[in-house]
Amino acid sequence: MAIWSSTLNIRERILLTLKRVNIGYYLLYFLVCNFVLVQLFAFFRGEYAYMINGNLLSFDSQNEELIMVVILAPFLETIGYQHFLIFIVLCVSEKLTKKRSIILAIIIPAIYFASSHLPDYTYVVYAFLGALSFNIFYLIMKYRMRNAIFYTLLVHLLCNLLVFGLKHM
């Protein structure tokens, strides 16, 4: 606790917190929050079926949807939003302020991620909150010197597989 009372700046405190987070607890938190968000948005919209069955694209078959939603989309989104955008935000913030901004690296890619999920305003909010969780997870893995892209992709695949499974039960 003495470390928190010292004169560490906010960035150093965030990095320390990211390095100390228990991955198992974070994944459990992520899944519970994701479930709660789906239920809340379904309640406010008054249509649970849309949250599970709604697609931005129409698919010719379940196999096509499986490949696109469960494999291709998480792969492209993880590479694009978590890896490249976070890297770009960290580099630009370091060039401008001489420090990497972890907060901006979490928020800016989440805004871009949410804006790519635009059927309506509630889904954009849901995607933004989910993206915040993915970005935090990516940074946790990045600052623990693990393969951040692989683990974030795996979690994203599992989340999309869960929704796909609920949709096609």
N, C-alpha and C positions, 0 to 999 in steps of 0.2 A: 504494500500500500504506500510505502514511502515514495515509490516512483511516481505515483499520481500527484503527490503533493509537491514534487520538485517543479522546476521551471521548464518542463518539456512543452514544446509548442504543440498545437493541435495536430499537425501532420505527424509528428513523432508518436503522439498518443494513439492516433488512428492506426498507424503501422504496428505498434505494439499490440493493439487489440486484434488486428487482423491475424497476427502471428499466434495469438493465444486462443483463438476461437476453436472449439471442438467441432470437427467436421461432422461427426455423427449427429450432434445436437443441432447444428445449423441445418442439415438436410431434413431432420425431423421438423424443425421450425418452418422450413421452406414448404414442405408438403402440407403441414397443418394450415399455414397462412394461405397457401394456394387454394386449399379446399374451402376455407372460410370465405375467401374473396369470391370464389365461384358462387357460393351460396348467397352471399350478400348481393352480388350483382344480379343474380337470378331473382332474388326477392324484390329488389327495386325495379327491375324490368317487368316482373310479373310473368316471365316466361323462361322457365328452366330449360326447356328443350332447345332454345336458341343458343344458350351458352355451350351446350354439348354438341348440338347438331349443326350449328351455323358454320359455314365455310365462306371464305372470301372467293374461292374458286369452285367451279363445279367439276366433278370428277366423273369419268366414264365408268370406273370400277373401284371396288374396295382396294384392289392391289395397287392401282395408280395412286389412290389417296394415301395408302400406307407408305409408299415410296416417297411421295411428295411431302406429306405432313410429318411423318415420323423419322424419315432419314434425311432427305434433301434440305428441307427448310431449317431444321436445327443445325445442320452442318454449315449452311451458308450464313445463318444468323449468328452462330457462335464465332465463325471466322470474321465476319464483317463487323458485327456490333461489339462483341466482347473483346476480340483480339485486336483488330485494326483500329477501331474507333477509340478504345481505351488507350492503346499505344500512342495514337495521334494526340489525344487530349493531354496525356502525360508529357509528351515531348513539347507540345506548344506551350503548355503552362510552365514547363521548366525554362523554355527560352524566354518567355515574357516576364516571369517573376523570379527566376533562378531557383524555384522549388517546384516539385511535382504536386499538382493538386489532385489528391485522392477523391475529394468530394466532387469536383467537376468530372473526373473520370468515371464516377458512378452515375451522375445525373445526365450528362450530355448524351452518352450512348443510349440511355433509357428513353430519352425524348425521341431520338431517331427511331429506336425500336418500336415505340408506341405509335409513332406516326406512320409506320409501315403496316399497322394493323387497324385500318380505318373503316370498318363497317358502320360504326356509330360511336358516340362519345363514351358510353360505358365500357365498351371493349377497349378503347384507347387507354382509359384509366387502368383497367385490369392489366393490359399489356405493359403499361408503364411501371406498375407496382411489381409485376413479375420480372421485368427487366432490371429493376433495382436489385432484386434478389439475385438474379444471374450475375450481374456485374459485381456485387459484393462477393459472391462465391468465387468468381474468376480472380478477383484481387486477393482473396484469402489464399487461394492455391498459388497464385503468382508469387506472393511474398513468402511462401513456405518453400519455395524452390522445387515445386512439383510441376508436373505437366498440366498447366492450367487449362489449356485448350481442350485436351482430352477429357478431363474430369468435368468441365463445364458442358462440353458436348454430350457426355454421357448423361448428366442430369437433365439436360434439355430433351434429349431423346426419350428418357424415361417419363418425363412430364407429358410430352406429346403422345407417347404410347399409352399412357393412362387415359388421356382424353379420348384417343382413338378407340381404346377398349371399351370405355363407357358408352361411346356413341354407337358401337356396333355389337352391343351385348344382345 
